[in-house]
Amino acid sequence: MNILIIGSGGREHAFAWKISRSPKINQLYIAPGNAGTAEFGTNIEVGVTDFPAIRTIVLEKHIHMVVVGPEVPLVEGIHDFFLADRQLRDIPVIGPASLGAQLEGSKDFAKKFMMRHHIPTAAYLSVTKENLEEGIRFMHSLKAPYVLKADGLAAGKGVLIIENLAEAEQSIREMLGGMFGQASETVVIEEFLSGIECSVFAITDGKSYKILPVAKDYKRIGEGDTGLNTGGMGAISPVPFADEVFMKKVEERIIVPTVNGLLKDSIDYKGFIFFGLISVNSEPYLIEYNVRMGDPETEAVILRLKSDLVELFEGVAQGNLSERQLDIDTASAATVMLVAGGYPGVYQKGAVISDLDKVEGSILFHSGTKVSGNEVITNGGRVIAVSSKGKDFSEALALSYRNAGVIQFKDKFFRRDLGFDLIK
């Protein structure tokens, strides 16, 4: 079968690596892909939301399935675009249509869904310019810190956590005034929950589901979880505190009500669901949904997936996922993200990456790279995810760190303390 992956990051490279190992695959295409994905398929330079150009590729390359990596094309309706086209409607798209994608595309939509289906989450109030004063009063009823979330997609930057009440009041006015453009025309004020976070992933055909390996990612640029938020500086799987008892609670209280809620709300959902969880005194609460796999968690999780990913995708497409086998490796996996100096602020692109061939024992998933002549160069803030397996996360991390030191490019940076909060 011929498969097209939409996206250009480490997540999509990990998908390409895994899909290429399936006996079911004939031709693999990645749009637009990166320097790493080119090893496993054919990169096609096209924008992830250029649906007419994607349509042309699908028809010309005789694509049998489309796997959507990032959230933006899902929220903007790539699945709907296929369903509305007579020539495309029978080609499966792994990823929800735009209504289901609102679980990530709108914080307000997601919180209303959680409340409607009795899913444990933080108290909240959605605020626009019209009910700003009500929002200020709600904020006064909460304890610091104060959590403000832009309702729409804001490239991972739409969440503010503020200690000072006066500063929080000023920030909500600035958000409603256009700090994040249209994304913050509505702002969700949320109760702050204190605990430790993890990422739980499921894949669903709309009726049944499979729970994929649990992971924990590290978003802050600085060690000890300090500094600015990034797209993710690394990940570990499995997560020690997410044991069998905790995961039983997660499944019963969060995953099952979510899948059943989608059915009750007549939302036909086919694809991944990310559950951003926090453990508060060993009780799981849902912070947010994503409608795709996380990045960089995918680069760790995929190493532990023993099953044929294409087989699972077929189960999603055909509505018989419950009949498919999911096998997970008991080994641990760890990903260390190499980033450009200055990221997530101002950084340079175009630095030559060297010594990739000297890496031993780890798998490199490219994120912000491209080929220029005979060289691989940096092409983004997050450059390469160094992923490894080990008997536990400490062993996996040690291998990833060793190889993170081998790879060279100008102003390379990576966090050296991943897992610090999991060591007893």
N, C-alpha and C positions, 0 to 999 in steps of 0.2 A: 504494500500500500504506500501511497505517496502522502506525506504529511508536511504541512506548513506550520512553523512556529512563528508567532508574532512577538517581536521584542528584540532587545539588544544587550541585555544585562547578564549578570552572573546566573540568575535564575534560568534564563533561556538557554545559556550555555549548558547548565546542568541538565535541563530537559533534553537538549540535543545529544549530550553524552549518553544519557540513559535510553532514549528512544532509539539511537543508532545501534544499540546492543540487542534490540528486539529482532527475532527472526521474521516478524511480520512486516518489517520496513523494507521498502524498495528504494524510493528516493526521499531525501529529507531536504527541506528548504527552510531558511530562516530569514525573516524580513524585519529589520535590516541585518540583524546579527552583529558579530564583532570578530576580532582576529582569532578568537578561540573557537567559535562555532563553525568557522570555515573548515576545521579539521573533520567535522562530522557530517557536513552537508553543504549545500550551496547557499551562500548569502545573496540576497537580492535587496538592493538599495531602494527602500520605499518607506515612507512614514507610516507609523503604526495606526494613524487615524485616516490615512488616505484610502478609504474604502473602495472607491472605483479602481484604483491601481491594484489593490489586493484582489479585487474581483478578477481583473485581467490575469493576474498570476495564477489564481486558482483554476481558471478555465484553461489557460495555456499549458500549465504543468500537470493537468489532470489530477488535481489534489483530491484526496479522499477524506481528509480530516484536517481541521484547523485548531491548533492549540494556542490560546491567547495567554501570554505571560503577564503583561502589565494591566493596571486597572483602568487607565484612561480610555482605551478603545472599548472596553466593556461598558463603562459608564456612558460613553458616547454612542453605544448601540450597534457594535459590529455584529452581534448575534441577530439582532432585529433586522439589520441590513441583509443578512443571508436569508432569513426567513421570508422576507418580502420579495426576494428575487426568484423568479421561476427556475432559473438555471442553477441557483445556489442552494435552494431551500432544503434539499436532501443531503447536503454535505454537513456532517456533524461539526459543530463548534463547541469546543471544550471551554466553557465559561458562560455565565448567565446572560440572559437578555437584560435590557436596560432597567426594567423594573426591579429584578432581583439584585442588579448591580447597585441599586440605591442603598443597599445595606452598607456599602462603602462610600458611595457618592454623596450621601446625605447623612450627617450625624443625627439630625432631627428624625429622619425616617427610621434610622436604626434604633434610636432610643424608644420611639413609639412602638416599634416592633417588639423590642425586649419587654416593655411594660405590658403590651397586649397579650404576650404569651408567657408572662410570669417568669422571666429569665432574670436571675439575680444580677443587679447592676447598681451603679451609684445613682443617688437621687440627682435630679437635673431639672433645668428649666430652659426652654428654647426662647430666645429673645431677639426681637427686631427693634427698629427705631420706634415702632408703635407702642411696645410694652417695655421700654427701657427702664422706666421707674420701677415696675414690678420686678424686673431683673435685678436692679440694685438692692431692693428689699430682700430678695431671695439670697443674694450674696451675703447680706448682713446676717442672715440666719445660719450661715455656714461657718465652720472653723477654718482658719488658714491651714495650708495654702489654698488658693482659689484656682480652679481649673477652667480655662476658657478655650473652647474649640470652635474654629470656623466650621460651619455646617458642610460646606462643599470641599472638593479636592483642592489642596493647597500645596501640592508637591511635598507632603510630609512635614510642612513647616507651620501648619495652622493651629497648633496647640500651644497655649501659654500656661505655665504654672507659676503663680505669683504669690509671694508671701505677704505682701502689704495690701491691705484693703483699699486704701486710697489709690494706690498704683493699679490695682485690679479694676477699679471703677474707671480710671482714665483709659486703661487698655481696652475695655469693652466698648467705650465710646469711639476709640480709634479703629477698632475692628469693624464696627458697624459703619464707620465713616469711610471704609475702603482699604484698610490695611492689607487685606488679602484679596482685594478685588471683589468680584461677585461671590466668591467662596464664603466671605464673612458678612453677607447681607443678613444672614441669620447666624447667631452665635449661641452655642449650647454652653450654659454654665453648669458645671458638674461638681458634686461633692468629691473631695479628694479622698481616695482610699489608700491606706498605707499597708504595704506588703511586698511580696516578691512576685515578679511577673514571669509568664511563660507563654509560648505560642503553641496552640493546638491546631492541627490541620485535619480536615476531613474532605473526602471526595464523595459526591453524591450524584445519583441519577434522578433526583427529585423525590424518590420514595425511600430508598435504602441508602446506606452510607458505609464508608470504611474510614476508620481513624488511622491516620498516618503517624509516623514517629513525632513525638513532642520535642520541641526545641526551646532554647532561650537565646534571644539575641541581645546585643549591646549597642544602644543607639548613640550614646554620648561620645564625643570625640576624645575626651580626656579620661585618664585613668582614675579609677574610683567613681566612675560614672559622673564626671564633671564636664563642664563646658557645653558647647552647642550640640543640639541634636543633629544626627547625620542620618543617612539612609540605612546605616547599620555597619558596625565595625567588626562584627564577628558573631559566631553562633556556636552553640553546643547542643548535642543531642545524644542520649536522652537527658532529662533534667532530674537530678536526684530527688527533689521534693515532690515531683509529680509521680508518686508511686501508685500502686494499684488502688488503694483506698481513695486517694485524691481523684484519680482518673474515673473511678466509678461515679463519684459525685458530679464530675464534669459531664460525663455522658448522660446521666439521668436528669440533671438540672439545666443543662445548657445545650448539648448537642441534640438530644431527642426533641426537646421543645422547639428548637430552631427548625429542624427538618419538618416536624409536624406543623409548625407555624407557617412555613412556606406553602405546604399543602392546603392548610385551612384558608390562607389568603389567596389561593389560586395563583401562586407565583411558580411558574415552571422553571426550576433551577437545575442546571446541569453543569457541574464543574467543581472547583475547589471552594471551600469555606475556611477562612482563617478566623480563629477565635483568639483574640488578644485577651488573656486572662490575668488576673491577679489573685494570689492566694493571701487571704486575710485571716490569720489564725487558722490556717489549714482549710478554710472554706473558700471555694472558687467563686469569683465574681467576674462578669464579662465587662471588659473595658470597651472593646470595639470589635466590629467585624471587618475583615477584608474579603474581597470576592475573588481572590487569587492566592497563590502561594507567596509566602514572604521571601524577602531577599535581604540578608544573606542566609536565612534559615534553610532555604531550599538546598543550598550548596552543602549543608551538613546532612539534612534529612535524606537527600537522594542517595547518599552513600550507604544508608541503612536499609534502603528499599530493595529487597531481593526479588520481588515479583516483577513481571514484565509490565512496564508502565503502559505500553500500547494496549495490552490486554485489559487493564483497568479502564482506560479511555473508551475502549469498545463497549465495556459494560455500562459506562455512563451514557454513551450514545444510543445503545440499544435498550436501555431501561432494565437491564438484568445484572446490575452491579453486584447484587446479593449472591449471585452464582459464581462470582470470580474470587480467586484466591489472593489474599494479601499476606505476604511473608515478610517479616522484618528481622534484620540482623540484630543479634544481641550485643554486638560490639558498639562502642561509642564512636562518635564523629565530632570533629571540631573544625571550624572555619575561622581563619584569620584574614581580615580584609586589609590589603595594602592600598593606601590612598595617596593622592597627590598632596604635597605640602601646601598648606593654606586652606584645604578643604575642611569644613563645608563653606568657608568663605571664598575669597578670591584665590584661584589656583591656575596654574599654567597647564596647557595641553601640549602634546607634541614631543615629550621627552622619550628618548630611546630606551626600551626595556631590554636588558641583557641578562644572560646566564639562566634563562628559562630551561635550557637543556641540561643544566646541572642539578635540577631538582630531583630528588630521589624519595620515593615512598608516599608522596602527596599527589593529589590531583589539583590542577590549576583550572579554576573557572574564571574566564575573563569577564570583566564587567565594562570598564571604560577603556577599551583598546581598539586599535585598528592597524591594518597593514599599510605601510608606506614604503614602496619599493621592496627591498628585501628585509626590512626591519619592522618589528612590532613597536608601536609607539603608544603613549598614553592618549586617551581621548575622552576623559571624564574624571570626576573627583574620586570615585571608587574605581580602582584600576583592576586588581586581580584578587580573587578569593582563593586562599591556599587552604585546601581541605584534606583532612587525613582521618584515618580510623585508628583505634587503639582499644585495649581491653577496658579502659575507662577514659573519662574526658581528659584527665591530666596527661595520660600517655599520648592521646590523639593531639592535644594542644602542643605538647613538647615537639612532636614531629612537624606540625604546621609552623611553629615558631622557628624551628631549625631551617626550614625551607624558605620562610619569609625573610630570613637573613641572607639567603643565597641570592635571591632575585635583586637586581639592581636597576634603579632609575632615579633621576635627579629629584631630590627632596622627598624621597619615599618616607612614609610614616605608617606605623601600625601600633595598635594598643597592645601592651605587653602584660595586661592583668586580667584577661578574660577568665571567667570562672571564679574570680576573687570572692564573690558573694555566695558561692556554692561549697566552699571549703569549710568544713566544720572545725 
